[in-house]
């Protein structure tokens, strides 16, 4: 049975697709492949530890990214705990939208948090992401007290690039003692994926962030005594 139609003339029926992977097992021509595998924290650490000499020499470590690592707090916390036992630096790359218990569990073994703040206005944040920013900001306050943090701002024209939102974001960052913000200008590299799946982009095509506007934003950032990069850099 064809689980998902890839015909561009039709919409994909997500309700018919499961994650049982029976279609992969049943394909006699090996046309479908399973990407990824189940793994526990101990098995993952064995793979991480292979690069331990490089971590020690460079001061590097590991980053749990996503998806969303806070959706698997027990696993993420256990991985970070084992890494700390080996002296490996840990970084949590998160959107910050999670319950307090999950955040506390993982942040207890986290050296650095990379956190997105997409919009300071709760209504605007909910309009474009489906959830309010208030739990994210509350988690940000807690995480900033517990470990190092960098904030990133995905900058999207006509949505969150107003001077008002920029200044509110910078005021919040300053208030929780974070000194770095990574400005990530919107790009259209993902548009082709929507077109391939015959779907409308969640954000319609829009203009790129102009260099001149970026420089204006960097000036505002510097006026708050903060450090900024274009893209996520260290």
HELIX and SHEET records of a PDB file:
HELIX    1   1 UNK A   14  UNK A   16  5                                   3    
HELIX    2   2 UNK A   22  UNK A   26  1                                   5    
HELIX    3   3 UNK A   41  UNK A   49  1                                   9    
HELIX    4   4 UNK A   52  UNK A   58  1                                   7    
HELIX    5   5 UNK A   69  UNK A   72  5                                   4    
HELIX    6   6 UNK A   73  UNK A   85  1                                  13    
HELIX    7   7 UNK A  100  UNK A  107  1                                   8    
HELIX    8   8 UNK A  122  UNK A  129  1                                   8    
HELIX    9   9 UNK A  134  UNK A  146  1                                  13    
HELIX   10  10 UNK A  163  UNK A  175  1                                  13    
HELIX   11  11 UNK A  191  UNK A  196  1                                   6    
HELIX   12  12 UNK A  211  UNK A  223  1                                  13    
SHEET    1   A 6 UNK A  61  UNK A  64  0                                        
SHEET    2   A 6 UNK A  89  UNK A  94  1                                        
SHEET    3   A 6 UNK A 112  UNK A 116  1                                        
SHEET    4   A 6 UNK A 148  UNK A 155  1                                        
SHEET    5   A 6 UNK A 180  UNK A 185  1                                        
SHEET    6   A 6 UNK A 227  UNK A 230  1                                        
END                                                                             
